[in-house]
Amino acid sequence: MQDLETLKRSIDSTRDLQSVVRTMKTLAAVSIRQYEQAVDSLEDYSETVEQGLKMVLWDLEQETSLSELQTDGTTGIIIFGSDQGMCGQFNEQIALYASEYFSDDNLRLEQFAWMVIGSRIQGKIQDTGVNIDFEFTLPGSATSIAPLVTDILTNIDHWRHQRRLGRIFIFYNQRVSASTYKPHALQLLPIDPERFFRHQKRNWPSRTLPLFTMNRSVLLSRLIRQYLFVSLFRACAESLAGENASRIASMQAAERNIKERLVNLQSDFNQQRQTSITEELLDVVTGFEALKDSKLNESG
């Protein structure tokens, strides 16, 4: 059994660990709010871009293509994971979800083109035996998401030509609550024009229809690029929020284990202390009895 000093050191170190876990939970909660605000701030801009696309497509045929991708080309996968650990099964779940998403197509994972965001997810994807075309690290704050998305878009332009991409999908974990998330998939390209054409029968939100003087093809191309920017920005921010939700869940589990450990250590400490006190009392009583017997012998 451990002595009192060893138990006391164990209790102190466990309490220090408990403090670290609480701090990490707080930081994760603050990060979630930061990424939520980033997504919220994007909504008005996203709506403006979609209204612009509806306006440009207002009098075009529904067969209009919104993509230069090869219809029979390779499928590209953009997957968001994490750079940091202590987030449970966050990377494993999204990697499994992406690998099983196209199971009905009877295609091997090596037949897809892969773009990976997050060093932790990179290892999970490579373990499946596939080659990764592009790798990115995640931003440390919401203000760094936009530069990352711009870099991704630049590489997508080269990627779709080099690999003759027919479709591009985004996979990421989407936060559901303070400590839960779920895997989510989104087809980034080609954009479904029906999404915008089906609004033609509705009234425009204002009394006057918008006009544009720029060349339609140029304007459409720029609006599509902004639409892609919004989609990738939202995926990145929501993935980061989901990562921190997973981290909170992990910290909550760690906190429960630490509390249980503290209870056990404190119980052992109290028991050991009581045993020590009892032994000291017995020593005192034994000494007293011995002294008493000694005096009786002397007086006799």
N, C-alpha and C positions, 0 to 999 in steps of 0.2 A: 504494500500500500504506500502511496506517496506521502511524504511528510508535509507538515503544515506550510512550510516555506515554498515548497514546490507547487502545492495546490494554490497558494495565494498568487504566485507568479502566473499560473495557468488562468486563474480568474481574471487577473489584470489584463493579460494579453487577449483573452476572449472578449473582454469589455472594449478594448481598443479596436478589435476587429468589428465589433457591433457598431461602433461609432463610424468606422469607415464605410460599412454597408449602408448605414442611414444616410451618410453624405452622398454616396453614389446614387441612392434612390432619389434624393432631392435633386441632384444634377440631372438625372434622367428625366424627371418630371419637368424641370425647367427647359430642357432641350425639346421635349415633346411640344410644349407650348410655343417655343420658337419656330418649329417647323410647321405647326398648325397655322400660325400667323402668316408664314410665308405662303402657304396654300391659299389662305383667305385673301391675301393681298393680290393674288393672281386671278381671282374669280372675275373681277370687272374687266380686266384685260382679255381674259379668255372669252368672255361673252362678246366683247367688241370684235375680236378676231372672227368668231363664228358668225356674227352678224355681217361682217365684211364678206365672208365666203358665200353666205346666202345671197347677198346683194349682187356679187359678181356672177353667180350661177343662176340668177333669177330667170333669165330668158334663154338659157342653154338647154340642149337636149340632155335627158337623164343618162344617156350613154357616155357623156363626157368623162374622160379619164382624168383622175386627179393624181396620177402617178406615172413616172417614167420607168417603173420597174418592169422586168421581164415577167410576163404572166406565168410562164412555165419554169421560172428560175428557182434557185436555192432559197430556202427559208432562213432568214437571219433571226437570231435570238439575242436580245439585249436583256441581261439579267442583273438585278441589283441585289447585293448582299451587304456585308459589313466589313469594315477594316479592323474593328476591335472585337475582343472576345467578351465573355461573361454575358451572353445574350441567348443562352439556352440553345434550342434547336432552330434558331432563326435561319441560318444558312442551309442547314440540312433540309428543312421543309421546302424552301423555295427551289432548291436544286432538284429535289425529288418531284415537285409539282411540274417544273419545266420539262424534266426528262420524260414524264408520263403524259404530258399534255397532247402530244402528237402520236400517241401509241396506236391510234386507229389508222394512221397513215402508212403503217408498216415501213417506217424509215428508221435507220440506225442513227444514233446521236451524232456519229461522225459525219453524217451527210448534211448536217446543219452548219451554218456559219455562226460563230459565237463572239459576242462582245460582252465583257464582264466588268462590272463596276463593284469593287470591293475585294481586298486581298484575301479575306477569309473564304469568300465564295469561290474564288479562283481555284483554290486547292480542291474544293469539293467537285467542281466541274472537271478538273484535270484528272481526278481519280476515276472518272467514267471512261477515260481513254480518248477524249476529244482534243482537238487543237483549238486554241483560243486565238482569234485574229487580233483583238484589241483588248487591252486591260487598262482600267482607270482606278485611281484611288478616290475615296469619297471625301467630300468637303467636311471641314470641322465645324462649320457654322452655316446658317441659312444664307448669309451674304455671299458665300462662295459657291452656291449652287449654280447660279447663272453662268459663271465662267466655265464650269464643268460641262453644262449642257451645250454651250456654244462649241466647246471642243469636241463633244460627242457628235454634234450635227456636222461639223466639218469632216470628221472621219467617216460618217455615214455616207456622205457624198462620194468618197473614194471607194468605200466598202461595197456599195451597191453595184458599181461598175466592175470592180475587180472580181467579185464573187457572183456576178449576174443574179442578183437577188430578185426573187419574185414576191416575197412577203417579208415583213419585219414585224416581230412581236416583242413586246416588253413584258417582263416578268418581275414582279416585286411583291413584297409583303405589305399589306395595307392594314393600318391600325384600326381596330374595332372598338377598343375601350382603353382605359388607363393602363392595363397590363396584358391585353390580348391583341392578336393580329390574325390575318388570314391571307393566304397566297392569292394573288390576283394576276390576270393576264389581259393584255390589251393589244389589239392589232394596230400598230403604228402606221404601217403602209401596206398595201394601198389604202387610202382613205375611201370610205364608202360614200359615194356622192349622194346616195339615197337619203342619207342622214340630213342633208341640206335641201335636197329637192322636195322632200315631203313637207317642208314648211311653206312651200310656195302658195298653197291654198289658203294659208292663214293671212290675216291682215298684217301689214307692216306695223311695228309698234308706234310709229309717229304718223302724222297726217301727210307728210311728203315723202316720196320715194327718194332714196339717195342716188346721186350721180357720181360718175368718176370720169376723169379725163385721161388717166394713164392707160397705156396699152393693156387690154384685158389679160393677155397671156402673162405679161410682166407682173401685173398686180396679183393675179391668181397665184403665180409662183411665189411671190413674197408673202402672201397671206398663208399659203400652205406651210412655208418655212416657219412662220410664227406659230401656226397651229402645232407643228411638230415640237417647237420650243416649249410651248405651254404643256403639251402632253408629257414630255421628258422631265420638265421641271417638277410637275405635279408628282410623277412617279418617284423621282429622287427624294423629294420632301416627305412624301407619305412613307417611303421605305425607311427613311431615317427616323421618322416618328414611330414606325412599327418596331424598328430595332431597339429604340429606347423603351418602348412598351414591353418588349421581351426582356430587356435588362431589368426593368422594375419587377417583373414576375420572378426572375432569377434571384434578385436581391431579397424579395419577400420570402422565397424558399430558404435562402441563406439565413435570413433573420430568424425564421422559425427554428432552424437547426441550431443557431447560436443561442437562442433563448433556452432551448432544451439542454444544450451543453452547459450553460451557466447554471441551470437548476441542478443538474447532476453534480457539477463541480462544487457548488455551494453546499449541497447535501453532504458530499464527501468531506468537505472542509469542516462543516459543523460536527459531523460524526467523529472526525479525527480529533477535532478540538475537544469535544466532550470526553473522548477516550483519554486524551492527554491530561485533561483536568482531573478525571477520575483516578488516573495513575498517580498524579501528584498528590491528590488527597489521600490515596491509599498509602503512599510513601510517608506522608505526614502522620497518619494514624499509626502506621507501623513503627515509625520513629518514636512517637509518643508512648506507645505501648512498651517499646524496648526501654525507653528512658524510665518509665514508671516501674517496670520490673527491676531495673538496675537500682533504683532508689530503695525499693522494697528489700532487695537483697542486702544493700548496705546497712539499712536500719535493723535488719534481722541479725 
